[in-house]
Amino acid sequence: PGIQCDNDAYCYLPLLEETGFMPTQKFSDGKEIYDYIELCADKFGFRDKALFHTLITGLKWDESIKRWRISTDRGDDIRARHIIMCGGTLSTPKFAGVPGLHDFKGHKFHTSRWDYDYSGGSWENPVLSKLADKKVAILGTGATSIQAVPYLGKYAKHVYVLQRTPSSVDERPNPKTDPQWVDSLKPGWQKERQINFHRAANEIIPPGTPDLICDIWTEINRNLEQDRVERGEDMIPMEEYPARREAMDFQVMERMRQRVESIVKDKDTAEALKPYYNFMCKRPLSNNDYYETFNLPNVTLLDVSNTQGLERMTEKGFMQNGVEYDIDCMIFASGFEVTSDLKRRWGIDAVEGRNGVSIYDHWGNGPLSLHGSMTHNFPNMYFTGYIQNGLNSSTTEMFSKQGYHAAYIISEALKRGLASVEPTQEAQDAYVKRFQEVELDLSNILESCPPSYFTNEGDKEAKWFLFRGWGLGWDNFQQMLQEWR
């Protein structure tokens, strides 16, 4: 309930110019995004070429026919020339490691598998009327929870919000799409907007460049640019940039803390909801109803940071600070697995390349690749995701470019009559060495930020850390790929 994109939809929804679709507002809700995916499936002819509700159980390279043999839970033996692995990034629901989890006799579910039969309503119409006589707890206060909590507060008899670390939650102006603005757009507008968003959110805006996005993601750089103009500088001196960005970061986060104080009436609750960390330590969020919900008499915030998470669950509810709370339902807004083993996240029993080499052994200590796209001993297999490549502020744009690179290699193989292609060991070793030389230094985030999926939940040596990226920047990475092609 309340599911909505928290990035500028004009950037985040891919292929808008190709489909002719335009989001109805700056932040599309889940139903609009779902409908857009259906539109893409129809427009590009995938609906009758896809196997839905089919689980892959094995991928094995057959050298005798130069094909991948794909087994499924429906008894298939599919033979494919090329495989693109699109396992997603946040696709495997994560449950918190709460002692006594299975002792609880009440109802429980994860937010990604919301039980509308229990709560009432639907995701298109989230009237959670069946919760009127229910005491509910929700564990977690991240991007999903802040969308669901206002609906729980509105309909449930009582809601306990269990918080380890507060999120920064700004307001979310969400204007309808202006038809005159749409009419003014010229071909290439989405690409231009995506480039603007990436630089404004995570790099340095070239002096004089307008901020086309103007939301929480671009505020720090927008403020820095305004400060540069007021100082009469041609550009911010590079030796001063880190300190000035740090100061602006603090100002933005202080504004967030003051926002909490201006809305939440109970002083202790307000203090517990204030985010005391740097802007990008946790995913920046926005919601117009989250903080107001804590002013309702049926909503209680419980800070579980002193026990590093919920103390434990019991048959009737949960214990926290020695007090037992009876509840009817526990909702886990605990996110998704990010750094667990690849086999667990992909859910495929066996992925075996040339000579029976298992990808899970081959990548036992983390990815080894050429361009983050292919790996030695796994012919005709291509990867998408956060695997030794350039990072873009929009995940959909990042995945799009990875798909483009794979499509180029496949098309060249077909043109040249090649049955199989793969990186040499030497090429892979050289790329891995270069990637490690230029890799982003994120030690400050890992050492100073509170636990979250941004920081591997405190694991500083995670093999599958989400944000390991090409440290010379997105544009440099794309230029390197283009020169290689």
C-alpha positions as CSV (number, residue, x, y, z in Angstrom):
1,P,0.0,0.0,0.0
2,G,1.3,3.4,-1.0
3,I,4.0,1.9,-3.3
4,Q,5.5,4.7,-5.4
5,C,8.7,5.5,-7.3
6,D,11.0,7.7,-5.3
7,N,13.0,8.8,-8.3
8,D,12.0,11.2,-11.1
9,A,9.8,9.0,-13.2
10,Y,10.8,10.9,-16.4
11,C,14.3,9.5,-15.9
12,Y,13.5,6.2,-14.1
13,L,10.9,4.7,-16.5
14,P,13.1,3.6,-19.5
15,L,12.2,4.0,-23.2
16,L,9.7,6.8,-22.8
17,E,10.5,8.3,-26.2
18,E,10.4,4.8,-27.8
19,T,7.0,3.9,-26.4
20,G,5.4,7.4,-26.6
21,F,4.3,7.0,-22.9
22,M,4.5,9.9,-20.5
23,P,4.1,9.4,-16.7
24,T,1.1,11.3,-15.3
25,Q,3.2,12.8,-12.4
26,K,6.8,13.3,-11.3
27,F,6.8,10.2,-9.1
28,S,4.8,7.4,-10.6
29,D,2.8,5.1,-8.3
30,G,3.3,1.3,-8.5
31,K,0.2,0.7,-10.6
32,E,1.3,3.1,-13.3
33,I,4.8,1.5,-13.4
34,Y,3.2,-2.0,-13.5
35,D,0.9,-0.9,-16.4
36,Y,3.9,0.6,-18.2
37,I,5.8,-2.7,-18.0
38,E,2.8,-4.4,-19.5
39,L,2.7,-1.8,-22.3
40,C,6.4,-2.5,-23.0
41,A,5.8,-6.2,-23.1
42,D,3.1,-5.7,-25.7
43,K,4.8,-3.0,-27.8
44,F,8.0,-4.9,-28.2
45,G,6.4,-8.3,-28.7
46,F,7.5,-10.1,-25.5
47,R,4.2,-11.3,-24.2
48,D,4.0,-14.3,-26.5
49,K,7.7,-14.9,-26.5
50,A,8.2,-15.2,-22.7
51,L,7.7,-18.1,-20.3
52,F,6.0,-16.6,-17.3
53,H,5.7,-18.4,-13.9
54,T,8.6,-20.6,-14.8
55,L,11.6,-21.2,-12.5
56,I,15.0,-22.0,-13.9
57,T,16.6,-24.8,-12.0
58,G,19.8,-25.2,-13.9
59,L,22.0,-23.7,-16.6
60,K,24.7,-25.9,-18.2
61,W,26.9,-25.2,-21.2
62,D,26.9,-28.1,-23.7
63,E,30.1,-27.8,-25.7
64,S,29.0,-30.5,-28.1
65,I,26.3,-28.2,-29.5
66,K,27.6,-24.8,-28.3
67,R,24.4,-24.1,-26.5
68,W,23.2,-23.5,-23.0
69,R,20.9,-26.2,-21.7
70,I,18.2,-24.7,-19.5
71,S,16.2,-26.9,-17.1
72,T,13.1,-25.5,-15.4
73,D,10.6,-26.6,-12.8
74,R,8.2,-27.4,-15.6
75,G,10.4,-30.2,-17.0
76,D,11.8,-28.1,-19.9
77,D,15.1,-28.7,-21.6
78,I,15.6,-25.5,-23.5
79,R,18.7,-24.9,-25.7
80,A,19.8,-21.3,-26.1
81,R,22.7,-19.7,-27.9
82,H,23.0,-16.8,-25.6
83,I,22.0,-16.1,-22.0
84,I,21.6,-12.7,-20.3
85,M,21.4,-12.9,-16.5
86,C,18.9,-10.3,-15.2
87,G,18.6,-11.5,-11.6
88,G,17.7,-8.1,-10.3
89,T,19.3,-6.2,-7.4
90,L,16.7,-6.2,-4.7
91,S,14.8,-9.3,-5.6
92,T,15.1,-11.7,-2.7
93,P,13.1,-10.7,0.4
94,K,15.1,-10.5,3.6
95,F,13.8,-11.4,7.0
96,A,15.4,-9.9,10.1
97,G,17.2,-12.4,12.3
98,V,14.9,-11.9,15.3
99,P,15.2,-14.5,18.1
100,G,11.9,-16.4,18.5
101,L,10.6,-15.5,15.0
102,H,8.9,-18.9,14.7
103,D,7.4,-18.8,18.2
104,F,4.9,-16.1,17.2
105,K,1.4,-17.5,16.8
106,G,-0.1,-14.5,15.1
107,H,-0.1,-13.5,11.5
108,K,3.1,-12.3,9.7
109,F,4.2,-11.4,6.2
110,H,6.9,-9.4,4.3
111,T,5.9,-6.2,2.7
112,S,6.9,-7.5,-0.8
113,R,4.3,-10.2,-0.3
114,W,1.6,-8.0,1.3
115,D,-1.4,-10.1,2.5
116,Y,-4.5,-8.1,1.3
117,D,-6.7,-11.0,2.3
118,Y,-5.7,-10.3,5.9
119,S,-5.5,-6.5,5.7
120,G,-8.3,-5.8,3.3
121,G,-8.0,-3.5,0.3
122,S,-5.7,-3.9,-2.6
123,W,-2.5,-2.3,-3.8
124,E,-4.5,-0.2,-6.3
125,N,-7.0,0.7,-3.6
126,P,-5.3,0.4,-0.2
127,V,-8.3,0.6,2.1
128,L,-7.0,-1.7,4.9
129,S,-10.4,-2.1,6.5
130,K,-9.8,-5.5,8.0
131,L,-7.2,-4.1,10.4
132,A,-9.7,-2.0,12.3
133,D,-9.6,-4.4,15.3
134,K,-6.0,-5.5,14.9
135,K,-2.8,-4.5,16.7
136,V,0.0,-4.5,14.1
137,A,3.7,-4.0,14.3
138,I,5.9,-3.2,11.3
139,L,9.7,-3.9,11.6
140,G,11.8,-1.5,9.6
141,T,11.7,2.2,8.7
142,G,13.3,2.3,5.2
143,A,11.9,3.2,1.8
144,T,9.1,0.6,1.9
145,S,8.0,1.2,5.5
146,I,7.6,5.0,5.1
147,Q,5.1,4.3,2.3
148,A,3.1,1.7,4.3
149,V,3.1,3.2,7.7
150,P,0.6,6.1,6.9
151,Y,-1.9,3.4,5.7
152,L,-1.4,1.3,8.7
153,G,-1.9,4.3,11.0
154,K,-5.1,5.2,9.2
155,Y,-6.8,1.8,9.4
156,A,-5.3,-0.3,12.2
157,K,-6.5,-0.3,15.8
158,H,-2.9,0.2,16.9
159,V,0.5,0.3,15.1
160,Y,3.9,-0.2,16.6
161,V,6.7,1.1,14.3
162,L,10.0,-0.7,15.2
163,Q,12.9,1.4,14.2
164,R,16.6,0.6,14.3
165,T,17.9,3.7,12.4
166,P,15.7,6.6,11.3
167,S,15.5,7.5,7.6
168,S,15.7,11.1,6.3
169,V,12.2,11.8,5.0
170,D,11.7,15.0,3.0
171,E,8.4,16.3,1.7
172,R,7.4,14.9,-1.8
173,P,5.9,17.5,-4.1
174,N,4.4,15.4,-6.9
175,P,2.9,17.7,-9.5
176,K,0.9,16.3,-12.4
177,T,2.7,16.3,-15.7
178,D,2.2,19.6,-17.5
179,P,0.9,19.1,-21.1
180,Q,2.6,22.3,-22.3
181,W,5.9,21.0,-21.0
182,V,5.4,17.7,-22.8
183,D,4.6,19.6,-26.0
184,S,7.8,21.6,-25.7
185,L,10.1,18.5,-25.5
186,K,12.4,17.8,-28.4
187,P,13.8,14.4,-29.5
188,G,16.5,13.2,-27.1
189,W,14.9,14.9,-24.1
190,Q,14.9,11.8,-21.9
191,K,18.6,11.1,-22.5
192,E,19.4,14.7,-21.7
193,R,17.4,14.5,-18.5
194,Q,19.0,11.3,-17.4
195,I,22.5,12.8,-17.9
196,N,21.4,15.9,-15.9
197,F,20.0,13.7,-13.1
198,H,23.1,11.6,-12.8
199,R,25.5,14.6,-12.6
200,A,23.2,16.5,-10.3
201,A,22.7,13.6,-7.9
202,N,26.2,12.0,-7.7
203,E,28.8,13.9,-9.6
204,I,29.7,17.6,-10.1
205,I,27.3,19.8,-12.1
206,P,29.2,21.7,-14.8
207,P,29.0,25.4,-13.9
208,G,25.8,27.1,-15.3
209,T,24.0,23.8,-15.9
210,P,20.4,24.0,-14.8
211,D,19.0,21.4,-12.4
212,L,16.2,19.7,-14.4
213,I,15.2,17.5,-11.6
214,C,15.0,19.8,-8.5
215,D,14.2,17.3,-5.8
216,I,15.9,15.8,-2.7
217,W,18.4,13.8,-4.8
218,T,19.9,16.9,-6.4
219,E,19.6,19.4,-3.5
220,I,23.2,19.4,-2.3
221,N,24.7,20.0,-5.8
222,R,21.9,22.6,-6.5
223,N,22.8,24.5,-3.3
224,L,26.5,24.3,-4.1
225,E,25.9,25.7,-7.6
226,Q,23.9,28.6,-6.1
227,D,26.6,29.2,-3.6
228,R,29.2,29.4,-6.4
229,V,27.1,31.9,-8.2
230,E,26.7,34.1,-5.1
231,R,30.5,34.0,-4.6
232,G,31.1,35.1,-8.2
233,E,33.3,32.1,-8.9
234,D,33.8,30.6,-12.3
235,M,33.9,27.2,-10.7
236,I,34.4,25.8,-7.2
237,P,38.2,25.3,-6.6
238,M,38.7,21.5,-6.4
239,E,40.8,21.8,-3.3
240,E,37.8,23.4,-1.5
241,Y,35.1,21.2,-3.0
242,P,35.2,18.3,-0.4
243,A,34.9,20.6,2.6
244,R,32.2,22.7,0.9
245,R,30.2,19.7,0.0
246,E,30.5,18.3,3.5
247,A,29.2,21.6,4.9
248,M,26.3,21.6,2.5
249,D,25.6,18.0,3.4
250,F,25.3,19.0,7.0
251,Q,23.0,21.9,6.2
252,V,20.6,19.6,4.2
253,M,20.5,17.0,7.0
254,E,19.9,19.7,9.6
255,R,17.0,20.9,7.5
256,M,15.7,17.3,7.6
257,R,16.0,17.2,11.4
258,Q,14.2,20.5,11.7
259,R,11.4,19.1,9.5
260,V,10.8,16.3,12.0
261,E,10.7,18.8,14.8
262,S,8.2,21.0,13.0
263,I,5.8,18.1,12.4
264,V,6.0,15.5,15.2
265,K,4.4,16.9,18.4
266,D,5.8,14.5,20.9
267,K,9.4,15.6,21.6
268,D,10.8,12.2,22.5
269,T,9.3,10.7,19.3
270,A,10.6,13.6,17.2
271,E,14.1,13.2,18.6
272,A,14.1,9.5,17.9
273,L,13.1,10.1,14.3
274,K,15.9,12.6,13.5
275,P,18.6,11.3,11.2
276,Y,22.1,12.0,12.5
277,Y,24.4,10.9,9.6
278,N,25.5,12.1,6.2
279,F,23.0,12.4,3.4
280,M,24.0,9.3,1.4
281,C,24.5,7.0,4.4
282,K,21.0,5.7,3.9
283,R,18.7,6.0,0.9
284,P,17.2,9.5,1.0
285,L,13.4,9.3,1.2
286,S,10.4,11.5,0.7
287,N,6.8,11.2,1.9
288,N,4.1,13.7,2.8
289,D,2.3,11.6,5.4
290,Y,4.9,9.6,7.3
291,Y,5.8,12.0,10.1
292,E,2.2,13.2,10.6
293,T,1.3,9.6,11.3
294,F,3.2,9.7,14.5
295,N,0.8,12.3,15.8
296,L,-2.1,9.8,15.8
297,P,-3.0,8.3,19.2
298,N,-2.9,4.8,17.8
299,V,0.7,4.9,16.5
300,T,3.7,4.2,18.7
301,L,7.4,4.4,17.7
302,L,9.7,2.0,19.4
303,D,13.4,2.5,19.0
304,V,15.2,-0.8,18.9
305,S,18.7,0.5,18.2
306,N,19.9,-0.1,21.8
307,T,19.5,-3.8,21.2
308,Q,20.7,-3.6,17.6
309,G,17.3,-4.8,16.4
310,L,14.2,-6.2,17.9
311,E,14.9,-8.0,21.2
312,R,12.8,-11.1,20.4
313,M,9.4,-12.4,19.4
314,T,7.0,-14.4,21.7
315,E,3.9,-16.4,21.1
316,K,1.7,-13.3,21.6
317,G,3.9,-10.6,20.2
318,F,7.4,-9.3,20.9
319,M,9.7,-8.2,23.7
320,Q,11.5,-4.9,23.8
321,N,13.4,-3.5,26.8
322,G,11.9,-6.2,29.0
323,V,8.3,-5.3,28.0
324,E,6.0,-7.7,26.1
325,Y,3.8,-6.2,23.5
326,D,0.8,-8.2,22.4
327,I,0.0,-7.9,18.6
328,D,-2.1,-9.7,16.1
329,C,0.2,-9.2,13.1
330,M,3.9,-8.6,12.5
331,I,4.8,-7.0,9.1
332,F,8.4,-7.2,8.0
333,A,9.6,-4.1,6.1
334,S,13.1,-5.5,6.3
335,G,14.1,-5.1,2.7
336,F,16.0,-7.4,0.4
337,E,19.2,-9.4,0.4
338,V,22.0,-7.5,-1.2
339,T,25.3,-9.1,-0.1
340,S,24.3,-12.7,0.5
341,D,25.8,-15.5,-1.6
342,L,25.0,-15.4,-5.3
343,K,23.3,-18.8,-5.4
344,R,20.9,-17.8,-2.7
345,R,19.9,-14.6,-4.5
346,W,19.7,-16.2,-8.0
347,G,17.9,-19.3,-6.7
348,I,19.3,-21.5,-9.5
349,D,20.6,-24.8,-8.3
350,A,23.5,-25.1,-10.8
351,V,25.1,-22.7,-13.3
352,E,27.9,-24.6,-15.0
353,G,30.1,-23.3,-17.8
354,R,32.8,-24.9,-19.9
355,N,34.3,-28.1,-18.4
356,G,31.6,-28.1,-15.7
357,V,33.0,-25.0,-13.9
358,S,30.4,-23.7,-11.4
359,I,29.8,-19.9,-11.4
360,Y,29.4,-20.2,-7.6
361,D,32.9,-21.6,-7.3
362,H,34.3,-19.3,-10.0
363,W,32.9,-16.3,-8.2
364,G,33.3,-17.7,-4.7
365,N,35.3,-14.6,-3.6
366,G,33.4,-12.1,-5.7
367,P,33.0,-11.3,-9.4
368,L,35.7,-11.7,-12.0
369,S,34.8,-10.2,-15.3
370,L,35.5,-8.3,-18.4
371,H,33.6,-5.0,-18.2
372,G,31.3,-6.5,-15.7
373,S,29.6,-8.1,-18.6
374,M,31.2,-11.6,-19.2
375,T,33.5,-14.0,-17.5
376,H,36.0,-16.6,-18.6
377,N,34.8,-20.2,-19.0
378,F,31.2,-19.1,-19.4
379,P,30.7,-18.6,-23.2
380,N,27.7,-16.6,-24.4
381,M,26.7,-15.6,-20.9
382,Y,26.2,-11.9,-20.1
383,F,25.5,-10.2,-16.7
384,T,23.5,-7.2,-15.6
385,G,23.7,-5.7,-12.1
386,Y,26.3,-4.2,-9.8
387,I,29.2,-6.3,-11.1
388,Q,32.5,-4.4,-11.7
389,N,31.0,-1.7,-13.9
390,G,30.1,2.0,-14.0
391,L,27.4,3.2,-11.7
392,N,24.6,5.5,-12.8
393,S,22.2,7.3,-10.5
394,S,19.3,5.6,-12.3
395,T,19.5,1.8,-12.0
396,T,17.2,1.4,-15.1
397,E,19.6,3.4,-17.2
398,M,22.6,1.4,-15.9
399,F,20.9,-1.9,-16.7
400,S,19.9,-0.5,-20.1
401,K,23.5,0.2,-21.0
402,Q,24.6,-3.2,-19.8
403,G,21.9,-4.8,-22.1
404,Y,23.1,-2.6,-25.0
405,H,26.7,-3.9,-24.5
406,A,25.5,-7.5,-24.4
407,A,23.4,-7.0,-27.5
408,Y,26.4,-5.6,-29.4
409,I,28.6,-8.6,-28.6
410,I,25.7,-11.0,-29.5
411,S,25.1,-9.2,-32.8
412,E,28.8,-9.2,-33.7
413,A,29.0,-13.0,-32.9
414,L,26.0,-13.6,-35.3
415,K,27.5,-11.4,-38.0
416,R,30.9,-13.2,-37.8
417,G,29.3,-16.6,-37.6
418,L,30.8,-17.3,-34.2
419,A,29.2,-20.2,-32.3
420,S,30.6,-18.9,-28.9
421,V,32.4,-15.9,-27.5
422,E,34.0,-15.4,-24.1
423,P,36.8,-13.3,-22.5
424,T,40.3,-14.7,-22.5
425,Q,41.8,-15.3,-19.0
426,E,44.4,-12.6,-19.8
427,A,41.8,-10.0,-20.8
428,Q,39.7,-10.8,-17.7
429,D,42.8,-10.6,-15.4
430,A,43.8,-7.2,-16.9
431,Y,40.3,-5.7,-16.5
432,V,40.0,-6.9,-12.9
433,K,43.4,-5.4,-12.1
434,R,42.4,-2.1,-13.7
435,F,39.0,-2.1,-12.0
436,Q,40.7,-2.6,-8.6
437,E,43.1,0.3,-9.3
438,V,40.4,2.8,-10.1
439,E,37.6,1.4,-7.8
440,L,35.6,4.0,-5.9
441,D,36.9,4.6,-2.4
442,L,33.9,4.2,-0.2
443,S,35.7,3.5,3.1
444,N,34.3,6.6,4.7
445,I,30.7,5.5,4.1
446,L,31.5,1.9,5.3
447,E,33.2,3.2,8.5
448,S,31.0,6.1,9.5
449,C,27.5,5.3,8.4
450,P,24.9,3.3,10.4
451,P,24.1,-0.2,9.2
452,S,21.9,-0.5,6.1
453,Y,22.1,-2.2,2.7
454,F,24.2,0.8,1.7
455,T,26.9,-0.4,4.1
456,N,26.5,-4.2,3.9
457,E,24.8,-4.1,7.3
458,G,28.2,-3.3,8.8
459,D,30.2,-5.9,6.8
460,K,33.2,-4.0,5.5
461,E,34.5,-6.9,3.3
462,A,31.3,-8.0,1.6
463,K,32.1,-9.9,-1.7
464,W,29.0,-8.5,-3.3
465,F,29.0,-4.9,-2.0
466,L,26.3,-3.1,-4.1
467,F,28.2,0.0,-4.9
468,R,31.6,-1.2,-6.0
469,G,32.1,0.9,-9.1
470,W,34.4,2.3,-11.8
471,G,36.0,5.2,-10.0
472,L,36.7,7.3,-13.1
473,G,32.9,8.0,-13.5
474,W,30.0,6.9,-15.6
475,D,31.0,8.9,-18.7
476,N,34.5,7.5,-18.6
477,F,33.2,3.9,-18.3
478,Q,30.9,4.3,-21.2
479,Q,33.6,5.9,-23.3
480,M,35.9,3.0,-22.5
481,L,33.3,0.5,-23.6
482,Q,32.6,2.4,-26.8
483,E,36.3,2.5,-27.7
484,W,36.5,-1.3,-27.0
485,R,33.4,-1.9,-29.3
